[in-house]
C-alpha cells in the first residue's frame, strides 16, 4: 500500500519507518537529547543515514546540515505527519482474549487513539462494564458506529464471521480498519485495511529458527 502526499507517492515502508523514528525520538527526548544526527537514527534501526534523510525529505526540510535534527521539534513534526497530534475515536469488535487485551492497552490513549465503543454478540457480556466501557450489542454495530463518529475500527472476531462484520463497518462509513481475524477480508478501494495475523508471524519465526537465519536481517 502507498499513499499520496501532493504528487509524491509515499511507500508503506517509509510510513513504517516514520513510526520507528517517532519511537526513537520519544526515547531520546526522555533521555534529554537536544539534537540527533541521521547517522544515530539510522544506527538504532540498522538503516543507512541516506535512507533516514530520504524518508524525511518526502515531508519537507528538517534539521541543519552539520548540526543534526532538533529532537523535540522533529518528534512533533513526525507526530503531525502520522496524525498523532489529534484524537481518534476507536471501536473494538469482539472482546475475547485479543479484544480484551487491546481495550486494556493504555498506550493507545497516550497516542490519541481513544477506545469509545466495544462490541460483542455474547449476551452475558452485552451491557456489562468491560474495563470502564459498556459492551454494546453487535446487532447495533452500524448504527452505533455512525452515532458515535468512530474513525477506526479494530476487529477481533472469529474468521467465520469477520467478513460479515466488516461489511457492516463499511456500510457505517468507516474508512480505517485493523483486522486481527486470520482471514483475508474484502473492502472497497477507499477503505484502508491493515491485517495483524499472529499465526503468520509465529510461522515466520519457526521457519527462521529451522533455517537458522541471521537475526535482524531483512530481505
N, C-alpha and C positions, 0 to 999 in steps of 0.2 A: 504494500500500500504506500502511496505517496500523496502528498498534499501540495496545493499550490499556494505560494506566497508571492503575490504580484504575478510576475511572469516566470518566477523561479520555481522549479519543481523540487520540493524538499522530500528526500527519501525517508522511509521508515527508520532506517539505521541511523540517520542523522538525528531524528527526533528522539530515538532511544538514547543516543549519546548525550543529548542535551539533558536528559533526565539524570544521567550519570554525573555530568558536570555539576548539576544543581546539588546533588547529594555531597559531592566532594567539597563544593564551596560552603555548604552548610557546616561541614566538619571543620573546615579551615576558619570559618567565622567564629565558631565556638573556641577555637584554639588561638584566637586574637591575631590571625594573619591579616595584614592590611592589603597586600598585593600577592599575586601568584602569576608565575610565567606559564606560557603554553607548554613548556617542557615539563614543568611539575605536574600540570593537569594530565598531560599525556602519560607520564610515568606511572601515575596512580591507577590508570586503567589499561596499561600496556598498549597504548596507542602511540602515534607519532605527533610531534608538535605541529607538523604541517596539517595533519588531519584535524586537530583541535582548531587551528586558525581557519581552515576551510569551513568547518561546521559553523563557527561563529560568524564568518563573513556573509553567510546567507541572510543574516538578520541585521546587518549594519556594521558600524565601526565600533570596536571595543578596545579599551586599553591604550597604552602609549608604547611605541616601539622602544625597547631597551629597558622599560620600567615594569612591564607586565600589566596585568589586569587588576583593578581595584576589586577586592573580594566581595564586599557588601554590595557594591553597585552592580557587578556582573551577576551576582545571585539574584538581585531584584529584577534585572532585565530578563534573565532566563525565566524567572518565575512568571513574568508577564507574557513572554512568548508561549509558555506552556499552559497559560490560563490559570496559574496558581495564585494570581493576585485578586481573584474574585471567589465567590461562593457558588457551589454547585449542589443542587438538590438531587439526592440519590435514593433509589429504591432497591431493595433486595428481595428477590422472589425465591422462596424456599428457605426455611430456617431449620434445616437438618444440621449435620455436623459442620459442613463447609459454610453454609449461610450464617449459622450462629457465630462461627469464628470471625467472619467478615464483619458482622454487626458489632462485635466487641473490639474490633481493631481500632485503637484510639488514634493511630497515625493518620487515618483518613480525614478526621475532623481537623487536625492540625494543618493539613494541606488544603483545606477548603472544601472537602467532599463530605457533605453533611447527609447522613442517612436519615431520611424523613419518614419512609414507609418500609414496612416488611410485610410480606405476603406468604400465606401457606394455605393448603387445602385440608389440613388436619383439623377437624372440628374441636379436638382437645386443645389445640394451640390458638385457634382464632379467638380474638378478644382478650387473650392473656397479655400480660406485660412482659415483653422479652427484652431484657437489658435496657429498660427505660422507654421502649417503643411498643405500642399496642399492635399486635399481629392482626393484619387485615385479611379478609376473605378473598382468595384468589379469584373468586367468581366476579368480583367487582374491580378487577385489575385495571381494565381500560379506563373506566370512569374515574377511579381514584388517582391514576397517574395524571390524567388531564386536570382534574380539580386541584391537585397539589403542585402543579407546574414542575414536574420531575424532569430533570435534564438527562440523567444517566441511570440505566437500569442494569443491575447485576443479576444474572440468572444462575441459580444453584439448585437445579431440579434434575430428576432422572432424565436420561436421554429419550425415553419413550414419549415424554410429554413436552420436551423442550421446544420443538418447532411450533406446536400449538400456542405455547406461551409467548414465543417471540412474535408470532403473528398478531396477537392481541396488543403486544407492546408497540409494534409498528403502527397499528391502527390508532393507537393513542397519540401518535405524532412524535414518538421518541426517536432521536437520531443517533444515539450512542448507547451501545450495549456491550457489556463484558460477560462472556459466557464461560461458565465452569462445567457445563454439561459435556460429557465425552461424545460429541456428535457435531458434524458439520451442519451449520444452520444456513438457511437461505433468507436473505434480506434484500430489499430494494437497493439500487445503486447509491441512493443518497443517505443510506444508513451506515454508520461506522460500527463494525463488529470486530471485537477482539476475543480470541479464544485462549483460555488457560486450561490446558489438558495436562494434569499432573501425571497421568499414566504414561503419556508420551515422554515427558521429561525423565521419569524414572527409567523407562526403557532405554533412553539415550545414555543415562548413567551406567546402566547394566552393560550396554554394548561397549562403552568406553572402558569399563573395568575388564571385560573379557578380552578386549583387543589392546589393552594397555596403552591407550592414547596418552600423549604428553599432557598433563593437567594444564589447563589455561589456554591451550591452543585453540584457534578458531579457523575454520575452513573459509 
